[in-house]
Amino acid sequence: MKETKDHAALAEVFNADEPRVNWHDETLWFIRQKRDKAAHTVADWELLRETASQIKHNVLSNLHDYLLQFEANAKANGIIVHWAADAAEHNRIVHAILQKHKVDRMVKSKSMLTEECHLNEYLEENGIEVIDSDLGERIVQMAKEPPSHIVLPCIHKKKEEIGDLFHEHLGTPAGMADPQVLTEAARQHLRETFLTRRAALTGVNFAVAETGEFVICTNEGNADMGAHLADVHIACMGIEKIIPKREHLGVFLRLLARSATGQPITTYSSHFKKPREGHELHLVLVDNGRSIQLGREDFRNSLKCIRCGACMNTCPVYRRSGGHSYHTAVAGPIGAILAPNLDMKKNADLPFASTLCGSCSNVCPVKIDIHDQLYKWRQVIVKEGYADTKKTLGMKAMTQAFASPATFQLAGKAGRWFMRNVPFAVNNKLNPWYKQREMPAPPKESFGEWYLKNRKKRDE
Ligand code: SF4
């Protein structure tokens, strides 16, 4: 695949399988509807969203102080705290901890941060085997694919495809696609993994500054199984995951599960405060571009994100183009405003992968103005010269035409003539707009011509 990936081209690959697109679209819409129902069971839902947004606003405004407070309390609890400026440093820190303990096999629960840092690839290159223990993550790991959704990593896969993967990797009968049988096979496989790994890595959903503890939310209990059975627990978090007080968890836990899957609460919300006796608990705090985003006034609110995935489930573009078309660890609307911060050139296409309908901002539990930021990123990308060349030239030509009535009239006339006499000049492979559209019949005259003629008639 070429170095600079393009959302539209990747979406076309996904779109080639129409039944998959329809089923992907309907499944995610079903989850969006579950979210709506769950939200309506909370009388003060909007107040809850506003409160969460304000708490996160406070965190972002005082991030430095909260981080230091968290570090001091975590250390006092016996947690070994590390700081990583970027993905490379994060990966080196995790590797060094594993080396220190002579561990070459690790179990890992879901962590989008480690996806962002490409930790699995790094560790595998260094001879360390990593088994993902979240079922969806394990499935995409077997398929050698990245997750396509932050909450539902293998939402793009059909059960028959999962059956084929399990047959190949876990020895289930060929053609077996019964979810219950497949889940049982995964359970046995992961049980053996949990029991034999001496190191476990987890993500972090919330880190509480006042207590130095952190909370991990899962539905499968896999983070707990890994962390409790291993001698070494490494937890990795982006620096924006801080919340000031434990009492704030009541706000975020109620919002997270309802927004993500329509559940009142995740099955497991586990608190980790200190290592068990004789065990080690490490925490890696990672920046990787977050402080740069914090300094971008128009985009700093994106750091309020609690990774619920609601903006993906509701997005008409995400639902019909699939997560892999975003070619970045976090897909969908939120990914499209986070990724250009990390690499504006490589991710210049992503803010354009949106209808700007605003549905993402409407469902976001922490009230991030996602669609406004998408629009603002477009302006930054064009200004910085990273926009698609064809589009830029087209826009320049349009600007010229709209700036001069004579050019506008002439262009309209020429366009109508071409559409009538040489339609393939407009409707061809170079014009993606017509790939799924019928060309409309060209009007006989422009509105301007019609108006002049009819006004003249009326005046006569
Ligand atoms: S931007 Fe909002 S809706 Fe999207 S994942 Fe983050 S918190 Fe959820």
Boltz pocket constraint, residues with backbone or C-beta under 6 A from the ligand:
constraints:
  - pocket:
      binder: B
      contacts: [[A, 259], [A, 304], [A, 305], [A, 306], [A, 307], [A, 308], [A, 309], [A, 310], [A, 311], [A, 312], [A, 334], [A, 360], [A, 363], [A, 364], [A, 365], [A, 366], [A, 367], [A, 368], [A, 370]]
      max_distance: 6.0
